[in-house]
Amino acid sequence: MEILQTLLTSWQVRHSRKQKDAFLAFAKEYGEKLGYTCRVEEGKGLPKCRNFAAGDPEKAKIVFTAHYDTCARMPFPNVVYPDRRYLSILIQMPWILLLICVALGAGLLAWRLSGFRPLFPLVYCIVYFGLFLLLFLGPANPHTANDNTSGVAAVLSIMAALPEDRRGNAAFLLFDNEELGLVGSKAYNKAHRDAMAQKPLLNLDCIGDGNIMYLVLPKGADDKTEKTYRAAFPDGNGFSVEIRRAEKTRYNSDQRSFKNGAALAAFRKGRLGNVLGRIHTRRDTVCEEKNLQFAVDGALRLTDLMSKE
């Protein structure tokens, strides 16, 4: 798993335009050395995004994806309970209330000092939305091992692991600006809507920390699809695989931009249920090589199964 160490050492932060430029050049050179046709596509609209593609997604039997952008450093982790999505929201509420209180305090102070009441809502909005934007556009988080260097490492490893005579069966996409609201994947789907309408897609996001692997299948997935994914990603080697449907389990990542998108993510057992934590903070330092190997092995089996259908 040399690619994981390379990413952690040299390409772990992919937040600014300059950092993304450098990484995209690296990914393109990496893919071309393996013999893939690689390109970078710029999406339309705002914010600007650039997506990396290797292989031919239109002809491939399966597309593997991950988001390559990384988040700003936040004072609190993004905690995800996949089976209790309202709990995930509830846990974030204290921080939202803190932003509101700080903004209210700033607005009231401006009003009292100036005696000019219209300053209150103006200062409140400036402070609240300024702090909110800072959470997404502020200084880069220096540690991104799980979110989402793990997914990027998995995609690049699958590219290398596929035998040359089977590489036409799979394609690979790395999306930009997932952290800003799935911007890159939405732009890609819009530009390739007909080709991606029925295309099976597996998104790899936060797969590096935890031994409970969730496979979130797309809405309306039939039993055949579930059996295919179950065969590709069986329990074993210390991992248990939980298959969920998007109707009941909300995992907010790039697969949601595509009709046939599924997601793979790793969770740990917590007191309140299976949980994903530590991401979006300096504590995001764990990406287990065994997790990466699990994802690569499953992806190779999935490619073979999809190619036979």
C-alpha positions as CSV (number, residue, x, y, z in Angstrom):
1,M,0.0,0.0,0.0
2,E,2.7,2.4,-1.0
3,I,0.2,4.9,-2.5
4,L,-1.3,5.4,1.0
5,Q,2.0,6.4,2.5
6,T,2.7,8.7,-0.5
7,L,-0.6,10.5,-0.1
8,L,-0.2,10.8,3.7
9,T,3.3,12.2,3.3
10,S,3.0,14.5,0.3
11,W,-0.6,15.0,-0.7
12,Q,-2.7,14.9,2.5
13,V,-3.9,18.5,2.3
14,R,-5.9,19.3,-0.9
15,H,-7.8,22.4,0.1
16,S,-6.5,25.4,-1.8
17,R,-6.4,25.9,-5.6
18,K,-2.7,25.4,-5.6
19,Q,-2.8,22.3,-3.5
20,K,-5.5,20.8,-5.7
21,D,-3.5,21.7,-8.9
22,A,-0.5,19.8,-7.6
23,F,-2.5,16.8,-6.6
24,L,-4.4,16.6,-9.9
25,A,-1.1,16.7,-11.8
26,F,0.2,13.9,-9.6
27,A,-3.0,11.8,-10.1
28,K,-2.9,12.3,-13.9
29,E,0.8,11.2,-14.0
30,Y,0.1,8.2,-11.8
31,G,-2.8,7.0,-13.9
32,E,-1.0,7.5,-17.2
33,K,1.9,5.5,-16.0
34,L,-0.5,2.7,-15.4
35,G,-1.8,3.0,-19.0
36,Y,-5.1,4.8,-18.3
37,T,-6.4,7.6,-20.3
38,C,-6.8,10.4,-17.8
39,R,-8.3,13.9,-17.9
40,V,-9.4,16.7,-15.7
41,E,-12.8,18.2,-16.3
42,E,-13.9,21.6,-15.1
43,G,-17.5,21.8,-14.0
44,K,-19.7,24.8,-14.8
45,G,-21.2,27.1,-12.2
46,L,-20.1,28.2,-8.8
47,P,-18.1,27.3,-6.9
48,K,-15.7,26.1,-9.6
49,C,-14.7,22.5,-9.5
50,R,-12.4,20.2,-11.3
51,N,-13.0,16.4,-11.5
52,F,-10.4,13.8,-12.3
53,A,-11.4,10.9,-14.6
54,A,-9.4,7.7,-15.5
55,G,-10.6,5.2,-18.0
56,D,-13.9,5.5,-19.9
57,P,-16.9,5.9,-17.5
58,E,-19.4,5.7,-20.4
59,K,-18.2,2.2,-21.4
60,A,-17.2,0.8,-18.0
61,K,-19.3,-1.8,-16.2
62,I,-18.7,-0.1,-12.8
63,V,-17.3,3.3,-11.8
64,F,-15.3,3.8,-8.6
65,T,-15.3,7.3,-7.0
66,A,-14.0,9.3,-4.1
67,H,-13.8,13.0,-3.3
68,Y,-10.3,14.4,-3.3
69,D,-11.0,17.8,-1.7
70,T,-10.3,18.2,2.0
71,C,-12.0,20.3,4.6
72,A,-11.1,23.3,6.6
73,R,-9.9,22.8,10.2
74,M,-12.9,22.7,12.5
75,P,-13.0,23.0,16.3
76,F,-15.4,20.0,16.5
77,P,-15.7,16.7,14.7
78,N,-18.4,15.8,12.2
79,V,-20.1,12.9,14.0
80,V,-22.2,10.5,11.9
81,Y,-24.6,7.9,13.2
82,P,-25.8,6.2,10.0
83,D,-28.7,4.4,11.6
84,R,-29.7,7.4,13.7
85,R,-29.5,10.3,11.4
86,Y,-31.5,12.6,13.7
87,L,-28.9,11.9,16.4
88,S,-26.2,13.1,14.1
89,I,-28.0,16.4,13.6
90,L,-28.7,16.8,17.4
91,I,-25.1,16.4,18.2
92,Q,-24.2,19.3,16.0
93,M,-26.8,21.6,17.5
94,P,-24.7,23.0,20.4
95,W,-22.2,24.3,17.9
96,I,-24.9,25.9,15.8
97,L,-26.3,27.5,18.9
98,L,-22.9,28.7,19.8
99,L,-22.6,30.5,16.4
100,I,-26.0,32.1,17.0
101,C,-25.1,33.2,20.5
102,V,-21.8,34.8,19.3
103,A,-23.6,36.5,16.4
104,L,-26.3,37.8,18.7
105,G,-23.7,39.1,21.2
106,A,-21.9,40.9,18.4
107,G,-25.1,42.4,17.1
108,L,-26.3,43.6,20.5
109,L,-22.9,45.1,21.3
110,A,-22.9,47.0,18.0
111,W,-26.4,48.3,18.8
112,R,-25.6,49.4,22.3
113,L,-22.3,51.1,21.5
114,S,-23.7,52.9,18.5
115,G,-27.3,53.4,19.6
116,F,-28.3,52.6,16.0
117,R,-30.7,49.7,16.1
118,P,-30.4,48.7,12.4
119,L,-26.8,47.7,13.1
120,F,-28.1,44.7,15.2
121,P,-29.4,42.5,12.3
122,L,-26.6,43.7,10.0
123,V,-23.8,42.8,12.4
124,Y,-25.6,39.6,13.4
125,C,-25.8,38.4,9.8
126,I,-22.2,39.3,9.0
127,V,-20.8,37.5,12.1
128,Y,-23.0,34.4,11.8
129,F,-22.4,33.8,8.1
130,G,-18.8,34.8,8.4
131,L,-18.2,32.2,11.0
132,F,-20.2,29.7,9.1
133,L,-18.2,30.2,5.9
134,L,-15.0,30.1,8.0
135,L,-15.9,26.5,9.0
136,F,-15.7,25.5,5.3
137,L,-13.3,28.0,3.7
138,G,-10.9,28.6,6.6
139,P,-7.4,27.2,7.1
140,A,-7.0,23.7,5.9
141,N,-7.3,20.7,8.2
142,P,-3.7,19.3,8.3
143,H,-4.9,15.7,9.0
144,T,-7.2,14.0,6.5
145,A,-6.2,10.4,6.8
146,N,-9.8,9.1,6.9
147,D,-11.7,11.9,5.2
148,N,-10.9,11.4,2.5
149,T,-7.3,10.3,1.9
150,S,-8.6,6.8,2.6
151,G,-11.0,6.9,-0.4
152,V,-8.5,8.5,-2.7
153,A,-5.9,5.9,-1.8
154,A,-8.5,3.1,-2.4
155,V,-9.4,4.4,-5.9
156,L,-5.7,4.8,-6.9
157,S,-5.0,1.3,-5.5
158,I,-7.8,-0.3,-7.4
159,M,-6.5,1.3,-10.6
160,A,-3.1,-0.3,-10.0
161,A,-4.5,-3.7,-8.9
162,L,-6.8,-4.3,-11.8
163,P,-5.2,-6.6,-14.4
164,E,-4.5,-4.9,-17.7
165,D,-6.9,-7.1,-19.6
166,R,-9.8,-6.1,-17.3
167,R,-9.1,-2.4,-17.0
168,G,-11.7,-1.5,-19.6
169,N,-14.4,-2.8,-17.3
170,A,-13.9,-0.1,-14.7
171,A,-13.5,3.6,-14.6
172,F,-12.5,6.0,-11.8
173,L,-13.6,9.5,-10.8
174,L,-12.2,11.8,-8.1
175,F,-14.6,14.6,-7.3
176,D,-13.9,18.1,-6.2
177,N,-15.7,20.2,-3.5
178,E,-17.7,17.4,-1.9
179,E,-17.2,19.3,1.4
180,L,-19.1,22.3,0.0
181,G,-22.2,20.2,-0.9
182,L,-21.4,17.5,-3.4
183,V,-20.6,20.2,-5.9
184,G,-18.1,18.2,-8.1
185,S,-20.3,15.1,-8.4
186,K,-23.4,17.1,-9.2
187,A,-21.5,18.9,-11.9
188,Y,-20.2,15.7,-13.4
189,N,-23.6,14.0,-13.4
190,K,-25.1,17.1,-15.1
191,A,-22.5,17.0,-17.8
192,H,-22.8,13.2,-18.3
193,R,-26.4,12.7,-17.4
194,D,-27.3,10.1,-20.1
195,A,-24.1,8.0,-19.6
196,M,-24.5,8.0,-15.8
197,A,-28.2,7.5,-15.6
198,Q,-28.0,3.7,-15.1
199,K,-24.3,3.3,-14.4
200,P,-23.4,1.3,-11.3
201,L,-21.1,3.4,-9.1
202,L,-19.4,2.8,-5.8
203,N,-18.3,5.8,-3.8
204,L,-15.5,5.3,-1.3
205,D,-15.6,7.8,1.5
206,C,-14.1,7.5,5.0
207,I,-13.2,3.8,4.7
208,G,-10.0,4.0,6.8
209,D,-11.1,3.9,10.5
210,G,-13.3,1.2,11.7
211,N,-14.1,-2.5,11.2
212,I,-17.9,-2.2,10.5
213,M,-18.2,-1.6,6.8
214,Y,-21.5,-0.1,5.6
215,L,-22.6,-0.6,2.0
216,V,-25.4,1.9,1.4
217,L,-27.2,0.9,-1.8
218,P,-29.2,3.3,-4.0
219,K,-32.9,3.9,-3.5
220,G,-34.9,1.2,-5.1
221,A,-32.0,-1.3,-5.3
222,D,-33.4,-4.8,-6.1
223,D,-32.4,-8.1,-4.5
224,K,-30.0,-8.9,-7.3
225,T,-28.0,-5.8,-6.7
226,E,-27.8,-6.6,-3.0
227,K,-26.6,-10.1,-3.7
228,T,-24.0,-8.8,-6.0
229,Y,-22.6,-6.4,-3.5
230,R,-22.8,-9.0,-0.7
231,A,-20.8,-11.4,-2.8
232,A,-18.2,-8.8,-3.6
233,F,-17.8,-7.6,0.1
234,P,-18.3,-10.6,2.4
235,D,-17.8,-10.6,6.1
236,G,-14.4,-11.8,7.2
237,N,-10.8,-10.9,8.2
238,G,-12.1,-8.9,11.2
239,F,-14.7,-7.0,9.2
240,S,-18.4,-7.2,9.4
241,V,-20.5,-5.8,6.4
242,E,-23.8,-4.0,7.0
243,I,-25.9,-3.5,3.9
244,R,-28.3,-0.7,4.1
245,R,-30.7,1.0,1.6
246,A,-30.5,4.8,1.0
247,E,-34.2,5.0,1.9
248,K,-33.4,4.2,5.6
249,T,-29.7,5.2,6.0
250,R,-28.6,8.6,5.0
251,Y,-24.9,8.8,4.2
252,N,-24.2,12.2,2.8
253,S,-21.6,11.8,0.1
254,D,-21.1,11.9,-3.7
255,Q,-23.0,8.7,-4.4
256,R,-26.2,10.7,-3.8
257,S,-25.6,12.6,-7.0
258,F,-26.2,9.5,-9.1
259,K,-29.3,7.3,-9.5
260,N,-27.3,4.1,-9.3
261,G,-24.7,5.3,-6.7
262,A,-23.7,3.1,-3.7
263,A,-21.3,4.1,-0.9
264,L,-18.8,2.2,1.2
265,A,-17.7,3.7,4.6
266,A,-16.2,2.4,7.8
267,F,-17.7,2.8,11.3
268,R,-16.9,1.9,14.8
269,K,-19.2,0.5,17.5
270,G,-20.1,3.3,20.0
271,R,-22.3,3.6,23.0
272,L,-25.2,5.1,21.0
273,G,-24.7,2.9,17.9
274,N,-22.3,2.6,15.0
275,V,-20.5,5.9,14.6
276,L,-18.0,7.7,12.4
277,G,-16.1,10.4,14.3
278,R,-12.9,12.4,14.5
279,I,-13.2,13.7,10.9
280,H,-12.9,17.4,10.1
281,T,-10.4,17.9,13.0
282,R,-6.7,17.4,13.7
283,R,-7.6,14.0,15.2
284,D,-8.3,12.6,11.7
285,T,-5.1,10.6,11.6
286,V,-6.2,6.9,11.2
287,C,-6.3,5.0,7.9
288,E,-5.7,1.3,8.4
289,E,-3.9,-0.5,5.6
290,K,-6.2,-3.5,6.2
291,N,-9.2,-1.3,5.5
292,L,-7.7,-0.2,2.3
293,Q,-7.0,-3.8,1.3
294,F,-10.6,-4.8,2.2
295,A,-11.9,-2.1,-0.2
296,V,-9.5,-3.0,-3.0
297,D,-10.3,-6.8,-2.8
298,G,-14.0,-6.1,-2.8
299,A,-13.7,-3.7,-5.7
300,L,-11.9,-6.3,-7.8
301,R,-14.6,-8.9,-7.1
302,L,-17.3,-6.3,-7.8
303,T,-15.7,-5.5,-11.2
304,D,-15.7,-9.1,-12.2
305,L,-19.3,-9.7,-11.1
306,M,-20.5,-6.6,-12.9
307,S,-18.7,-7.6,-16.0
308,K,-20.5,-10.9,-16.1
309,E,-24.0,-9.3,-16.0
